[in-house]
């Protein structure tokens, strides 16, 4: 019985050790590229995605997208995978390859890293 309670106590302590990911970088602390990326996000992404809350819209919330090991699709959270999704679309997300240029994509990725 002692072992059970000791095990339960250790498990409770370990579960409590998980900390919440840090919040997004405040907008006023973004560098120039990240600020440009925020503008790109507002122009092309915010209609379907939240960036600073976990609330889903049409698409998943993007807060903490790079702080997780995997994207909502199950793919690794890398610039390559995020770029591919943005440019080529996925499921209900339309491709943005004809809408967004390389500089805007780079700026957007820089901004997403701050979330």
C-alpha positions in Angstrom: 0.0 0.0 0.0 2.9 2.4 0.8 4.4 1.7 -2.6 1.0 2.6 -4.3 0.8 5.9 -2.6 4.5 6.6 -3.2 4.0 5.8 -6.9 0.9 8.0 -7.0 2.8 10.9 -5.4 5.8 10.6 -7.8 3.4 10.4 -10.8 1.6 13.5 -9.6 4.8 15.4 -9.1 6.0 14.4 -12.6 2.7 15.4 -14.2 3.0 18.8 -12.4 6.5 19.3 -13.9 5.2 19.9 -17.4 5.1 23.6 -17.9 3.0 25.4 -20.4 4.8 26.7 -23.4 5.8 30.3 -23.2 3.3 32.8 -24.6 3.8 34.4 -28.0 6.3 37.2 -28.3 4.5 40.5 -27.6 3.8 42.3 -30.9 5.7 45.4 -29.8 8.8 43.2 -29.3 8.9 41.8 -32.8 11.8 42.7 -35.1 11.2 44.2 -38.6 10.9 40.9 -40.4 8.6 39.4 -37.8 6.4 42.6 -38.0 6.2 42.2 -41.7 5.3 38.6 -41.2 2.5 39.6 -38.9 1.1 41.9 -41.6 1.3 39.0 -44.1 -0.6 36.8 -41.5 -3.3 39.4 -41.1 -3.7 39.7 -44.9 -3.7 36.1 -45.8 -4.1 33.8 -42.8 -6.2 35.4 -40.0 -9.5 34.7 -41.8 -9.0 31.0 -41.1 -6.4 30.8 -38.3 -6.0 32.4 -34.9 -2.4 33.3 -34.0 -2.5 34.4 -30.4 -5.2 32.1 -28.9 -6.0 28.4 -29.0 -9.4 29.0 -30.5 -9.9 27.3 -33.8 -11.6 29.0 -36.7 -11.9 27.3 -40.1 -8.4 26.0 -39.6 -6.4 25.2 -36.5 -5.0 27.8 -34.2 -1.3 28.5 -35.0 -0.2 29.6 -31.5 2.9 27.5 -30.5 3.1 25.9 -34.0 6.9 25.6 -33.8 6.9 24.8 -30.0 5.2 21.5 -30.7 7.0 18.5 -32.2 4.3 18.0 -34.8 1.9 20.1 -36.9 -1.9 19.4 -36.6 -1.4 17.2 -39.8 1.0 15.0 -37.9 4.0 16.2 -40.0 7.2 17.5 -38.3 7.0 21.1 -37.3 9.7 22.4 -39.7 10.0 25.4 -42.0 9.9 23.0 -44.9 6.6 21.4 -43.9 5.0 24.7 -42.9 6.1 26.3 -46.2 4.8 23.4 -48.2 1.4 23.6 -46.6 1.3 27.4 -47.1 2.4 27.2 -50.8 0.5 24.0 -51.9 -2.4 24.0 -49.5 -3.8 21.0 -47.5 -7.3 19.7 -47.1 -9.5 22.9 -46.9 -6.6 25.3 -47.0 -6.1 26.8 -50.4 -2.6 27.0 -51.9 -1.0 30.4 -51.6 1.8 29.9 -54.1 0.2 32.4 -56.6 -0.7 34.9 -53.8 2.5 35.1 -51.6 6.0 35.8 -52.8 9.2 34.4 -51.3 9.9 37.4 -49.1 6.4 37.4 -47.7 6.8 33.6 -47.0 10.1 34.2 -45.2 8.6 37.0 -43.1 5.5 34.9 -42.3 7.7 32.0 -41.1 9.7 34.4 -39.0 6.4 35.6 -37.4 5.1 32.1 -36.9 8.3 31.3 -35.0 7.3 34.0 -32.4 4.0 32.3 -31.6 
